[in-house]
Amino acid sequence: MKTTSLLLLVFIALSCKTQKERLIYNSEAIKIEKLTPSTYRHISFLQTNDFGKVSCNGMIVANGGEALIFDTPSNDDDSRTLIDWVESNLKSKVVGIIVTHFHKDCLGGLNEFHRRNIPSYASMRTIILAKTNQLTVPENGFEDMLELKVGDQKVVNAYVGEGHTSDNIVSYFPKEKVLFGGCLIKEVGATKGFLGDANVEEWSSTVTKVKSKYGMARVIIPGHGKPGDVALLDYTIGLFQQ
């Protein structure tokens, strides 16, 4: 029994050590974790009425002296911190911000990007919803798919269907097989979360389509919680299956 307990403690300690080693920036407002040679998860926080203080994920792809950021922190001050960190630590010019849906955890800090003349991109559905809700509006819209270059590599941004919202998109970095699923994708073990703008009837079907397109992804980043592999897609499909 003592041996089992000792092994468990060692496993927990090693897991914590690995997590800390991957966390390359750690402040009260922003945390940044390296996932692959070119991709990073940025973590910020949003105070909500229903769920308290919620950690929110975004993605950074840096290549060839350029960087794309996917989803803003929830306010401009934290966006400023994030952009400054990317420019000074990754030595990369931020050439675009991609907004994956119209909620505050995706575009709440968009004004800071616009202030710095960083182009913003989102689906036309997101642009319409941002205007309707009197939010900061992304500048450049697309219908179903948009390819963006970062250095000499591409990132594919795709609208696959409704789920968490009617406008949610996913973004895929083929070079390293990294998928940013945003709030369409749940971490393993998560609850259904906020459903105020959701289409729960279509959610599983949409993620099934995501799996058929990007099931080869080795790293998948959900909108909240821990990244993982294709198990996140399977878990989300099961969670919302009718």
Secondary structure, DSSP 4 states (H G I P E B T S, - for coil): -HHHHHHHHHHHHHHHHHHHHHEEEE-SS-EEEE-SSSEEEEEEEEEETTTEEEEEEEEEEEETTEEEEES--SSHHHHHHHHHHHHHHS--EEEEEE--SSSHHHHTTHHHHHHTT--EEEEHHHHHHHHHTT-PPPSEEESSEEEEEETTEEEEEEE---SSSSS-EEEEEGGGTEEEEETTSPPTT------TT--HHHHHHHHHHHHHHHTT-SEEEESSS--BSTHHHHHHHHHT--
